[in-house]
Each structure stands twice: as structure tokens, then as C-alpha cells.
Amino acid sequence: MEIAIPKLEMKGITKTFPGVKALSNVSLRLFPGEVHALMGENGAGKSTLIKVLTGVYTKDEGTVTLDGRSVEVSTPLEAQNLGISTVYQEVNLCTNLSVVENIFIGHEIMKKGKIDWKEMNRRAEKLLTELNLDIDVSKTLGSYSVAIQQMVAIVRALNVQAKVLILDEPTSSLDLNEVRKLFSVIRKLKNDGLCIVFISHFLDQIYEITDRLTVLRNGEWIGEYKTESLPRYELISKMIGKEFNNSKSITDNLALTNKGDYETVLAAEQLSKTGKIQPFNLELRKGEIMGLAGLLGSGRSELARLLFGADKADSGTVRIKGKKVYLNSPKQAIANNIAFSSENRKSEGIISDLSIRENMILAVQGRKGWFNYISRKRQEEMVDEYIKLLNINPPNPEQLIKNLSGGNQQKVLLARWLLTNPDLLILDEPTRGIDIGAKAEIQKLMLSLSEEGMSIVFISAELEEILRTCSRISVLRDHKKVSELENREEIKQQDIMKEIAGGVG
Amino acid sequence: MLKSRLFWPILVLVIILAINLFVDPGFFKVEVKNGHLTGSLVDIVNRGAPLILISIGMTLVIATKGIDLGVGSVVAMSGAMAAMTIGQSMASDTSLTPLFIAIAAALGLSLAAGLWNGLLVSRIGIQPIVATLILMVAGRGIAQLITNGQITTIYYEPYSFIGGGYLLTIPFSVYLVAAVLAIALFMTKKTALGLFIQSVGSNPEASRLAGINSKNIILLVYVFSGFCAGVGGLILSSNVASADGNNAGLWFELDAILAVVIGGTSLMGGRFFLMGSVIGALIIQSLTTTIYSIGIPPETNLLVKAIVVIIVCLLQSSEFRQKVLRPRTRKPLKKEPENSSNEQEVKIS
């Protein structure tokens, strides 16, 4: 394979957004007749790279060569004309149109100024039977399952003479049989010499279907590997961490949890939500920091959302300090002294039109209700205290939160919850996308809060961070809590990675 | 800060009033006749009272990223309800029921209408524009049912005080506006309601996760909007001494939306400006008065308003401003600060 020349090569791709370097010197090589996985956690730069390739974004630097010829892809249409087609996670076809219309939309076959339905039907059937799909092309697309729709989307891509086919999370909404079917289609296309880029968070599928893979992390190119010769845990470590350097465990607060006679703050039993997270048990003692580790989509956020009532559980019970509670809404959770900071800072955290002050007091004021309006003077005292404590910049309470950096926004959100003085604080990726300095401050803050007796559930994609702060670690995989580990000196990132990866390491 | 927000609306208002001065040098003259304050300016405020009230209610609805198209119909329903409870007696001192019961019935119906809108939007989750469209159409039907499809004249003298009476030389409707405005200002500034409305309008999901009961906030603003329209309906029907299910409050919803937008509240929800809406309503009322006073045919009234609406909508579109306004001048950009955030979002996504 290495002897062959790449069909498509992206070299030294750099893309900068205001304030963020999304891609820096990233490369991607695709050979004819291979399935190539693009791996990386959220924010690693996968979708940016794909968008550069398909002409949605314009690259700042770098070259793209197709069939040995340098090409400039500046619009999605140009990408299509070059034979680069994408099938997105959510099928973006028209479900109220027929299968054949969906395949040919924009590329209708014309005869004497009219659409040649006969020829289009014939061609559509031929393309579909080539992929062993026997469906009625005149029926509306919406009458078929998502899997079939996905394959129609692929057929549509093939119809425009695709040379490179990008499948972005194609399996996330498919069941096992549908995945089988999709894979047989992929294998067939591969044998026909197509280059296929496969993006998925399901490791099993990556190992089943892909030949080689490229790993990105934080917008940087980590490496290109043969899938079968890269052990799973090594892949994970390349995606989320540095090397297997000796983990730095925490010291003081570990001793605290080992005593065991501390009050149990949270006890969740058989809590579950269909399709999100399988039944799990979770216990948390006073002043303990529990880490939730797992890949994106493993169910770590889903678990946290159930504990806060952000999503309603289908089954199971939750006890707070021994008392059974019902967490049907965030409001109820807050009334039970639970706080939750979402991983989606922008869409579920900040109220962008409001000031630092208003954002900070929101949860406290929400618990007090309308008429117990905190006086302006008291508000300012509270806000000033936390601006100083968390070192928020700019230290102006009336500054709109949308004008703050990500790290400072995160601190304001932390302050919002700390002001409610919770017993249990759930932090979902509080350090994602913020600079190192702010990251360290937030970690330090968590440790001092736990010393004061606050229990914390901490979700992070960075194992190093979890090992530094958490006394226990729950590992999640495929919507299931698979294990729980005590954080001790001998625990290595490697061990956790093996748990996260599952299967044979 | 508030002053700078109100600067543009006030400027527009002053310009419109100044145009009148050219036509009628006595336009700004205000005098007390028979213990009544009179003059063109007093007329504008007095005539504009229903619209100002409705704009106040509409402001809070729009702040939650909603819209209430039903207010014009509620005006008609409120007037019809009052007319029916007062009865058809031609004598000026006879009413079927005491006046306060007629008022309570009219306002009760308006509150129920607001509750209906609020439930559709907050509990059933229908898009506000669709949900309130139902009442916009059905409300006029209800008003006509109440009045048996007739334009009902109200002869009862005390009723005319609401819209036409004077208290301490000032028109009584001004007191009503002041009272409702005071309630709205108190609720939004002295309680946490203003904060909650802004947060729900700006980011409903983040507000829910912060423990705000968004549904009740949304319900409340629609009920309040119904109430404001109800009071407006009382003033209007009292002023003309009749209830007209078909035409009372016709197009008020559009005027109110326009007033809110002129006042600086974005249709995207979030930050809202009650005083801005009041000035916006005054601008529209002055516009109507001006059209009459400078002798433009009244048929073009709607057209002129439509043109103002189009201009305001275009100014709200960041694409339009970039294409048309930016090359010439940057000033209009400062006028609409919320649009800069739209541009940011586009970049990020």
C-alpha cells in the first residue's frame, strides 16, 4: 500500500479562527481503495479538516493534491465537481421527496428540456442494486429507515462520480443490523477503488472497517497509523493524552476518602435513561471528587444530566444524604443542593446578552424566586467577591459575558453555582477549550472546595486532569458504566485507557 | 446608558413633531380649557394610550423571543364584553350591572385570552406566531358573537370617563397608562422578573438549567400582554362609546410590534426597553396624527407605516446593513448593538 501514490493528499493545512488555531500543520493521505479513519476527541479539528477539504472553510496555509494535481477547493460545489462527496451524520436529504428525486436533485437527467424520469429511475435502480439494496425508488425517502436513507445519501454521492467519500459519524443512529449493511456497502465501494474517510466514535467499528487512521489532537497532527497494528489503548492515549508519563496522583484528599466514615452525599441506584445511559449505581461521599472518564458519546454527560434532572430518568432512585429525592427538573435538583455546569458553555451555560453580574446571580435568584429579589448592593458584593476569588478578567460586573474569554466565562458559570452553596457540584468538561492558566486555577479550586466538604463529579476528556484531582474514577463505555477505580499511586493512565477502550488492548 | 438607548427613538419622535410645527405653528401649544388640558400633544398621548399599553405588554412578550398577534382582537373582545355587560339601554345613566363588574368582566376575558396564548406557547410548545395567530382570527369572531355581530353603542355616561374623562385636568387614560407602566417597571426592576425574562429570552435552555421556570415566565408575559390589551380595549371603546368586533384595535398588533422594535428591543429576545416601547408607540401615534395634519390622504396611513416597518426590519438585518449601509456610514451600526453579536455567531458557526 505504501508504494502506491495517494489519491488525495492534504499537506501542512493550517486554519485559524479569531483567537483559536483550529488546525496547525495537519496532513491527511488517502490511498485508492482504503477506508481511512479520522480520529480525535471533540475539538481536535476533525470537522474543521473535513470542512477545509469540502470547501466550506478556506485554509490559511497548506496544499491539497488530488490525483497528483494541486487543487484549490474554495466552495462545496467545487469539491463536488472534483469528486469529493460528504455524507453527514444527520442525513441532509429531503424526506418528503422520492428516493430517485433525492439521488438526482441538482443533477437531473434532461431530455429535450424535460426531466427524463425513465432514465433517472433506471439509473437509480442500477446504482442501488449494485449495492445490494432492493428498494422502490419512487417511494418517498421518509418511508425508509434512517439506514436506508443513509445509503441513499451514499448513492447520491456516488452518482456525482465521487472519488473521495467522507462519512461523518454515519453509524451513530443505526442499529447493529443496519451497521452490518452499511459496512457491506463500504467494503464494496472500497473494492471499487474509492477512498473513504470514516469518522466515528465507536472504536469497535473503527477496528472492523478501517485500514489506516490519522489521529488529531487539539488541532495538531499526531500521526498516521495502520489500524490493525495500533493497540486500542495506544490509540486512546494518542487521542486524549500525552504519553504514558507517570501519573501524578493527588495526595491529601485521597487520604480523606479512604477513612470511609464520611457521610454519603449521593447514592444513585439503577438510574437509567433508554438510549442514553444504561442503569448505573453511583455513590459519592462528602468531600469526594469522582471523575467520569470515557470517550465522547460514552454516556458520561448523559449520566451527569440525570443526576441534575436536566434529563428525566426512566428508572432508578436517587438519595441525597439518605433522603429519597425526585430529580425531574433542574429546579428540583437545585432545591436539593445540586449544581451542574454543562459541557456546552455557549448553548447551555452563559446567557450571552446579560452581564457578568446577572449571569452569576441567576441560579441563586432562581432558587429564591421572583419576589425575593437580591438587592443591587448585595448582588454587587456577591459578584465582587467571586470576581476576586476566581480572578475573573475583566473585573467589571457590568461587562457582558459574551465579551469574555472562554476561561473567564467558565469562571463566571462556576461562580453562579458556587453562590448556591451546593452539596454536590457536577462539572461537565469545565476546562475544555480554556487556556492552561485558567485550567490550573479551576483544578485548584475543585480541590479546595472538596476540602471544605463539597462533593464533586468531574467529567473531563483529559485523563491527566482526572488523575490529578479525583479520588475515584468511574469509567464509561458505550452508554454504560463499566468500572470504578480508586485513585492510588499505582494507577496509571494506561490502566484507565484500557478500561475506556474495552476489548483486547 | 438608558439615555443613549433612548436617544434615537426620541430623536425620531422630535423630528416627526417638528414636521407638524411647519404645518401648524400652534402645534406645541398646550392650554387648560374648562379644567381640561388640551392641545395636539395631549391628543397624541390620549389617543395613543391603548397602543402604549399594548406595546408595554408586547415588549415583555418579545423579550422572551415570543410575539403576540392576538392583542388587536383582545382589544375588540374587551370592548365587546364591557358593552354587553353594560347593556343596550339608551339612557345615559342606566347600566345592567355596576360599572366595576363590566370592567372586571372585560379584563377577565382579556386575562383568559392571555392565559390561552400563554398555555399554547409555554405548555403545548406551539410557536408563538402560530399560537397567537389563532386568537388574532378567533378573537374577532368571539367579539362579534358577544355583540351579536352589531356595532354596539354604549350610552352609559360613566363608562365614557375611562377614555374621555379628566382627573385634575389630565386625561384619565394617561393615569391608566402610568399605572400599568408603573406596574411593569416595578415588576421588572424591583423584582427578579426582569432578569428572568431576559435570561429566558436570551437562552431558554441555559435558563432552565439554572433553575428558572421558563414555562411560567412565558405564561406570565402572555397573560400580562392580554391584560394590557384589555385595558387598551376599555379605553378605546370608552373613547368612541361603542364596541366594534370587526374594527376595534385592527392592526394594533403590528403597530405594537413596530413600537417595541423602534424602542430598541430586538425581536431575537433578551434585553428589553419598556420606556423605548412607550416612545415607539408615541412615534407611531404622532405619525398617524401627522399624516392627517399635513394633509396626506388617510388611505395612505397604512402604507406609510408599512414603509417605516420595512426600514426598521432592514436595519435589523445585519446582512442588509453590511451591504447597503456600511460602505457609506458606520453610524447606524452603533444604533443596533445586538447585531454585532449576530455577526460573531456567524463567524463561530
Contacts between the chains, C-beta under 8 A, distances in Angstrom:
chain1	res1	chain2	res2	distance
A	17	B	347	7.2
A	17	B	348	7.3
A	18	B	347	6.5
A	308	B	209	7.6
A	310	B	209	5.9
A	329	B	208	7.7
A	330	B	208	5.9
A	330	B	209	5.0
A	330	B	210	7.3
A	330	B	211	5.2
A	331	B	211	4.6
A	331	B	212	7.8
A	331	B	213	6.1
A	333	B	211	7.9
A	334	B	211	4.1
A	335	B	211	8.0
A	340	B	209	6.7
A	342	B	206	7.9
A	342	B	209	6.1
A	347	B	203	7.4
A	347	B	205	6.5
A	347	B	206	7.2
A	348	B	203	7.9
A	348	B	205	5.3
A	348	B	206	5.2
A	348	B	209	5.6
A	349	B	206	5.7
A	349	B	209	7.7
A	350	B	203	7.3
A	350	B	206	6.6
A	351	B	198	7.5
A	351	B	199	4.6
A	351	B	202	4.8
A	351	B	203	4.8
A	351	B	206	5.7
A	351	B	207	6.8
A	352	B	202	6.4
A	352	B	203	6.8
A	352	B	341	6.5
A	353	B	198	6.7
A	353	B	202	4.2
A	353	B	270	3.9
A	353	B	271	5.4
A	353	B	338	7.2
A	353	B	341	7.4
A	354	B	195	7.7
A	354	B	198	6.1
A	354	B	199	6.2
A	354	B	202	6.4
A	354	B	270	7.7
A	358	B	195	5.8
A	358	B	198	7.4
A	358	B	199	7.3
A	361	B	195	7.7
A	362	B	195	7.0
A	362	B	199	5.9
A	362	B	207	7.4
A	362	B	210	4.6
A	362	B	212	7.1
A	363	B	210	4.6
A	363	B	211	5.5
A	365	B	192	4.8
A	365	B	195	6.3
A	365	B	196	7.8
A	366	B	196	7.4
A	366	B	210	5.5
A	366	B	211	3.9
A	366	B	212	4.7
A	366	B	213	8.0
A	367	B	211	5.9
A	368	B	192	7.3
A	369	B	192	7.3
A	370	B	191	4.8
A	370	B	192	4.9
A	370	B	193	5.0
A	370	B	196	6.9
A	371	B	191	5.4
A	371	B	192	7.6
A	372	B	192	7.5
A	373	B	190	6.5
A	373	B	191	4.9
A	373	B	192	4.6
A	374	B	192	7.7
A	402	B	341	6.0
A	402	B	344	7.4
A	416	B	210	6.8
